[in-house]
Amino acid sequence: MWKKSFVTLLSLNILVFVMAVLFWGSLPKKQQVQQQVQQGSASHQTATVQLAVGDAALNTFMEYALSGQKDLNPVLSYMRLTFSNQWQLQVGLNIASRVLPLEFVLIPQVQPTGNLALNVVSANMDGISAPVDVVFFIFEHLSLPTWIRINAPSHIIDLNFTNRPQQPYGIHIVSYNPTTHLLTLRISMVPKSLLQTHTP
């Protein structure tokens, strides 16, 4: 009797083992899955998201984005926005080994191209009121990225997002609502697999 039970149990164990081996062998290999993912990403080269954000959410995003923005890191130490009918902007400019704190009152103008023009109404340096012409004189002598243009005679800072590198994400400004204090923007993201493909 025990011999029959032993044979039955052994047969079941062998059957389970064979089924486990067959199941393991049927799973796709890691390389095959990665190729399928890359092919799927390549067919949809960018993912686009449109969202409306307040100043708190935008400041959080900018803090994250500035850490990886190599063209702005040498110039900008920090940046914070407060939305209202007119925007309040706080920035820290890296000058030599010091950080110059500046505060601006701005009137935002959303361009049809998705870019943003900031008209500087007033400025102060470290809490002391400063002539806007002096501030723009400083701006003109900074090594700013090519997508940021300084229009000193008109007291306008042009943020040309269309000329900004679109990897790993691109920015298109849609609108600003002064009533709800929400900025609507469209962000296009390049899939990670495509970035890895184009990495030299």
Wavefront OBJ file of the C-alpha trace (Angstrom):
o trace
v 0.000 0.000 0.000
v 2.740 2.442 0.959
v 4.614 1.604 -2.244
v 1.550 2.561 -4.310
v 1.183 5.841 -2.392
v 4.888 6.588 -2.833
v 4.706 6.004 -6.596
v 1.587 8.194 -6.874
v 3.208 11.028 -4.892
v 6.415 10.773 -6.931
v 4.406 10.896 -10.164
v 2.571 14.030 -8.980
v 5.858 15.721 -8.033
v 7.356 14.905 -11.422
v 4.224 16.256 -13.163
v 4.354 19.514 -11.158
v 8.066 19.900 -11.948
v 7.497 19.347 -15.682
v 4.621 21.851 -15.715
v 6.751 24.422 -13.871
v 9.591 23.967 -16.402
v 7.151 24.332 -19.313
v 5.606 27.476 -17.746
v 9.041 29.036 -17.149
v 10.085 28.252 -20.704
v 6.953 29.901 -22.087
v 7.706 33.277 -20.427
v 9.119 35.915 -22.834
v 12.766 36.871 -22.497
v 13.691 40.271 -21.091
v 15.246 41.392 -24.383
v 12.058 40.535 -26.298
v 9.920 42.594 -23.907
v 12.286 45.593 -24.107
v 12.189 45.478 -27.913
v 8.389 45.412 -27.900
v 8.264 48.385 -25.507
v 10.721 50.373 -27.630
v 8.762 49.594 -30.796
v 5.563 50.755 -29.103
v 7.235 53.952 -27.887
v 8.722 54.646 -31.312
v 5.258 54.538 -32.887
v 4.159 57.310 -30.479
v 7.256 59.461 -30.337
v 5.963 61.966 -27.815
v 3.288 61.935 -25.144
v 1.461 65.251 -24.689
v -0.370 66.354 -21.549
v -2.350 69.587 -21.114
v -2.998 70.824 -17.607
v -3.949 73.947 -15.679
v -1.753 74.647 -12.658
v -1.608 77.174 -9.850
v 1.563 78.856 -8.639
v 2.243 76.257 -5.908
v 2.229 73.379 -8.405
v 4.274 75.371 -10.915
v 6.891 76.260 -8.296
v 7.227 72.586 -7.380
v 7.679 71.696 -11.063
v 10.225 74.494 -11.594
v 12.235 73.388 -8.566
v 12.429 69.903 -10.071
v 13.087 71.159 -13.615
v 15.815 73.648 -12.653
v 17.878 70.894 -11.060
v 18.328 69.337 -14.503
v 18.392 72.529 -16.592
v 22.091 72.772 -17.426
v 21.752 75.976 -19.442
v 20.118 77.818 -16.506
v 22.057 76.388 -13.555
v 25.074 78.700 -14.003
v 22.801 81.766 -13.969
v 19.820 80.959 -11.760
v 20.006 79.842 -8.127
v 16.251 79.770 -7.445
v 12.944 81.027 -8.834
v 9.459 81.354 -7.309
v 6.247 82.744 -8.804
v 3.089 84.106 -7.173
v 0.045 84.412 -9.436
v -2.390 87.324 -9.356
v -3.534 89.905 -11.923
v 0.142 90.768 -11.985
v 2.744 88.134 -11.193
v 5.328 88.434 -8.438
v 8.602 86.732 -9.338
v 11.477 86.045 -6.931
v 14.794 84.942 -8.419
v 18.328 84.479 -7.208
v 20.963 85.310 -9.821
v 24.396 83.704 -9.579
v 26.920 86.504 -9.938
v 30.534 85.495 -9.282
v 30.387 83.572 -5.995
v 27.298 85.455 -4.710
v 23.530 85.163 -5.163
v 21.740 88.425 -5.993
v 18.080 88.266 -4.834
v 15.650 90.085 -7.121
v 11.892 90.572 -6.978
v 9.754 91.632 -9.916
v 6.174 92.607 -10.607
v 5.286 91.256 -14.049
v 2.451 91.377 -16.554
v 2.364 88.030 -18.436
v 1.480 87.971 -22.122
v 0.814 84.548 -23.662
v 1.865 84.457 -27.314
v -0.042 82.505 -30.028
v 3.137 80.485 -30.595
v 3.000 79.091 -27.044
v 5.751 81.375 -25.802
v 5.529 83.816 -22.904
v 6.442 87.503 -22.724
v 6.966 88.944 -19.237
v 6.588 92.733 -19.046
v 8.552 93.961 -16.003
v 6.574 96.686 -14.193
v 8.846 97.143 -11.161
v 11.866 95.562 -9.534
v 13.815 95.559 -6.310
v 17.162 94.150 -5.219
v 17.295 92.543 -1.795
v 14.255 94.578 -0.679
v 15.523 97.893 -2.103
v 13.624 99.421 -5.024
v 15.711 99.377 -8.208
v 15.239 101.142 -11.550
v 14.054 98.638 -14.138
v 16.638 99.964 -16.610
v 19.440 99.005 -14.193
v 18.034 95.484 -13.785
v 17.849 95.013 -17.553
v 21.414 96.252 -17.861
v 22.398 93.382 -15.547
v 20.283 90.934 -17.576
v 21.996 91.944 -20.802
v 25.380 90.969 -19.328
v 24.322 87.524 -18.127
v 25.035 84.340 -20.094
v 21.395 83.404 -20.576
v 20.223 80.474 -22.731
v 19.386 81.387 -26.322
v 15.674 80.715 -25.725
v 15.516 83.573 -23.178
v 15.693 86.963 -24.898
v 16.017 90.294 -23.138
v 14.201 93.239 -24.705
v 15.685 96.055 -22.628
v 13.987 99.066 -24.314
v 10.537 97.514 -23.782
v 11.356 96.004 -20.347
v 10.265 92.566 -21.596
v 11.704 89.109 -20.941
v 10.794 86.761 -23.799
v 10.634 83.065 -22.891
v 10.751 81.351 -26.284
v 9.808 77.801 -25.319
v 9.620 76.820 -28.999
v 13.399 77.397 -29.236
v 14.106 75.541 -26.006
v 15.449 71.960 -26.242
v 12.432 69.649 -26.384
v 14.094 66.751 -24.541
v 13.246 65.316 -22.134
v 10.144 67.566 -22.216
v 8.800 70.484 -24.205
v 6.603 73.341 -22.957
v 3.813 75.199 -24.764
v 1.904 77.930 -22.886
v -1.804 77.844 -23.737
v -3.337 80.587 -21.551
v -3.413 82.332 -18.188
v -6.679 83.027 -16.348
v -6.318 86.064 -14.036
v -9.624 85.184 -12.302
v -8.772 81.622 -11.301
v -4.997 82.283 -11.224
v -4.399 79.159 -13.287
v -1.795 78.790 -16.021
v -2.665 76.265 -18.722
v 0.277 74.626 -20.433
v 0.934 71.699 -22.698
v 3.888 69.457 -21.877
v 5.273 66.984 -24.419
v 7.440 64.182 -23.053
v 9.852 61.984 -24.974
v 9.688 58.294 -23.954
v 12.669 57.092 -21.950
v 13.372 54.314 -24.459
v 13.816 56.875 -27.260
v 16.172 58.959 -25.131
v 18.285 55.868 -24.496
v 18.262 55.077 -28.206
v 19.567 58.553 -29.076
v 22.137 58.678 -26.289
v 25.633 58.763 -27.907
l 1 2 3 4 5 6 7 8 9 10 11 12 13 14 15 16 17 18 19 20 21 22 23 24 25 26 27 28 29 30 31 32 33 34 35 36 37 38 39 40 41 42 43 44 45 46 47 48 49 50 51 52 53 54 55 56 57 58 59 60 61 62 63 64 65 66 67 68 69 70 71 72 73 74 75 76 77 78 79 80 81 82 83 84 85 86 87 88 89 90 91 92 93 94 95 96 97 98 99 100 101 102 103 104 105 106 107 108 109 110 111 112 113 114 115 116 117 118 119 120 121 122 123 124 125 126 127 128 129 130 131 132 133 134 135 136 137 138 139 140 141 142 143 144 145 146 147 148 149 150 151 152 153 154 155 156 157 158 159 160 161 162 163 164 165 166 167 168 169 170 171 172 173 174 175 176 177 178 179 180 181 182 183 184 185 186 187 188 189 190 191 192 193 194 195 196 197 198 199 200
